[in-house]
Amino acid sequence: MAVARTRCVAILGVTGHVIEVECHISNGLPGLHLIGLLDTALNEAKDRVRSAVMNSKYGWPDTRVTISLFPASLPKRGSQFDLAIAVSLMGAAGTVPIERIAEPFFLGELGLDGRLRPVRGILPAVVAAAEAGATTVVVPAANAAEAALVPGVSVVPASHLRELIEWLRGADPDAMPVYQPDPAGAEPSGTTRSEDPPPDLRDVAGQPLARKALEVCAAGGHNLWMLGPPGAGKTMLAERLPSLLPPLTLKHALEVTAIHSIAGTLPADRPLLSRPPFVNPHHTATAAAIIGGGGPVPRPGAVSLAHRGILFLDEAPEFPASVLDSLRQPLESGTVTVSRAAGTTVFPARFMLVLAANPCPCAEASGVGRCQCAPVVKRRYLARLSGPLLDRVDVKVTVTRSTRSELLADRRFAESSAVVAERVRHARERCARRLSGTPWRCNAEIPSSALHGRFRPSAAAMKPLTACLDSGALSARGLDRIIRVAWTLADLAGKNAPEAEETAAALAMWLGAGG
């Protein structure tokens, strides 16, 4: 019999790699043999495929069946190869024409009764198929909305193996309809109307400096550290930061959606994530949960799930020191490299870091006679946040408990998220015009070489920083962070470049002395 070929996609990290699935039926002892550097889940595909084919009322060849997944040197993991294996076998057995299965890509896991089950990573898989020149991709019906996000590819949703085989055997290629998104069920951005709006900044009263810090961080993409006793509003502030950020561009939305698809955290009713993600891991999370990794198949961690969004670490000193220090590399490079014996995987991880901490272990407010922690205990507690990590935080603010009169008075001046987000939008547009023609989109992304070249403030504006730099109170990295914040303050003020007022305010924010 002839060799039947079709195609599938293997996911390594967040990148798809085209896999050619070949099936050959030959004389020999009956059995199905899979070759091509497979993992356990893929080795088990032989039993799933056999049951699915037989329960779909098709005959199983009573001879030797060899299925090769090429390239053989590329690791292949997961169950998304089931459908391609079954279709190639049907082609080699003569059940379907081999020319009908050569061009499309087939992705999906098979149930024992022949049903197609959804799989993770459909979006990066279809992107890889489109880059390989595919015009048709067959996916489980539950994954069709996600696959349809890739332009230029016809998505064929399939619910059962028999339904798909009969379509491949038929003379009319249009017998199985191509998936069409429902325009009434989704917004133009790709999100559905069921997406809940984020909390409003107007709910936070009595913290004008902290609200200003949030606005600055949202406008420039800066990292934030909030220090204060419980009940002061640190968590409320962090949860309202996403409401100040502009929606993701289509390119960034596809990046974020691909990561969440691979991690299996993509909501079923939202095939495209158009809002910046907000990830809030518990302080008992391990380094693998935060950075990524895990078993033999590296999985994206919290830093990657927060890509193009916010990573919020509440009770930051309670996190293990190894976890906190592991954040330093992705904060600088915007990527995470997970190395294992089987290979190296790179995940994107460009996020805004928001840290919240109590001033001492007892978490009681100072100045009211309740905190009994000695000064050395407080220093040891906050020292869990290492100097190199805090050096990468652009804005530091102290959040105190407000009195009743302060709360009542501040409510008259508290602005809604929509009002603040409008100022953030204008500041980002000003920044985008300045950075046009560069790969950077916000001030936090500008590298040091550009900060001290094309975007270096004037000598008069740098004067508040030179004294701190000469005395050693300011590191070179801290200087870069302050200059970036100064540019953001200038954008919010509508200025073409930061002046001494902006650099002094940025220095105060970096030192935690005010806003």
CORPE-V149130 format. One line per field, one symbol per residue. phi: phi as a letter, one per 40 degrees, with the letter a starting at -180 (. if undefined). psi: psi as a letter, one per 30 degrees, with the letter a starting at -180 (. if undefined). burial: b if it has 24 or more other ideal C-beta (glycine too) atoms within 12 Angstrom, else e. A space follows every 50 residues. Layout:
BEGIN
phi: ???
psi: ???
burial: ???
END
This chain:
BEGIN
phi: .ccbbababbbbgbbcbcbcbbbbbbcicdibbbbhfbcccccccdcccc ccccccgbcbccacbbbbbbcccccbbhbccdcccccccccccgcbcccc bcccbbbicbcccgccbcbcgcccccccccccgcbbbbbddcbccccccc cgbcbbcbbaccdccccccccccccccccbdcccbbcdchccccccccdc ccccbgbccccccccccccbgccbbbbiccgchccdcccccdccccdccd cccccccccccccgbccccbcbcbbdcbbbccccccccccchhhccbcbc ccccccdgbbbbbcfdcccdcccccccccccccgbbbbbbccibbbbcab bccbbbaccaccgcccgbgbcbccdcccccccccccdcccccccbbacbb ccccccccccccbcccccccccccccccccccccccgbcbbacccccccc ccbcbcccccccdccccccccgcbcccccccccccccccccccgccacbd cccccccccccgcib
psi: llkkkalakkkjcgkkkkkkjkkkklkakklkkklhilaeeefffeeeee eeeefghllkkiakkkkkjkkffkkkklgffeeeeeeeeeeffgelkfff geelkkklkklfgfkkklllgeefeeeeeefggkfkkklkefgeeeeffj lgkkkjkkfkeeeeeeefflfjfgejkkkkkjfffllfffllffkkkllk fffjkgieeeeeeeeeeeefhllkkkkllkffgeeeeeffefffkllkle eeeeeeeeefeefggkkfgifkjfkkljkillfgkleeeeelbbafjkkk aeeefgkgbkjjjkheffkkeeeefffeefeefglkjjklefakkkkkij lkkjkkklflefgkklgggekgkleeeeeeefffjleeeffgkekkkkkl kkleeeeeeffffklleeeeeeeeeeeeeeeeeegkglgkfleffkleee egcegklleeefeffeeeeefgfkleeeeeeeeeeeeeeeeefglflkae eeeeeeeeeefgga.
burial: eebbbbbbbbbbbbbbbbbbbbbbbeeeeeebbbbbebbebbbbbbebbb bbbeebebebbeeebbbbbbeeebbbbbbbbbbbbbbbbbbbbebbbbeb bbbbbbbbbbbeebbbbbbbbbbbbbbbbbebebebbbbbbbbbbbbbbb eebbbbbbbbbbbbbebbbeeeeeebebbeeeeeeeeebbbbeeeeebeb bebbbbbbbbbbbbbbbbbbbbbbbbbbbbebbbbbbbbbbbbbbbbbee ebbbbbbbbbbbbebbeeebbbbbbbbbbbbebebebbbbbbbeeebbbb bbbbbbbbbbbbbbbbbbbbeebbbbbbebbbebbbbbeeeeeebebbbb bbbbbbbbbbeebeeeeeeeeeeeeeebeebbebbbeebbbbbbbbbbbb bbeeeeeeebeeebbebeebbebbbebbebbbebbeeeebbbbbbbeeee beeebbbeeebbebbeebeeeeebeebbbbbbbbbbbbbbbbbebebbbb ebbbbbbbbbbbeeb
END
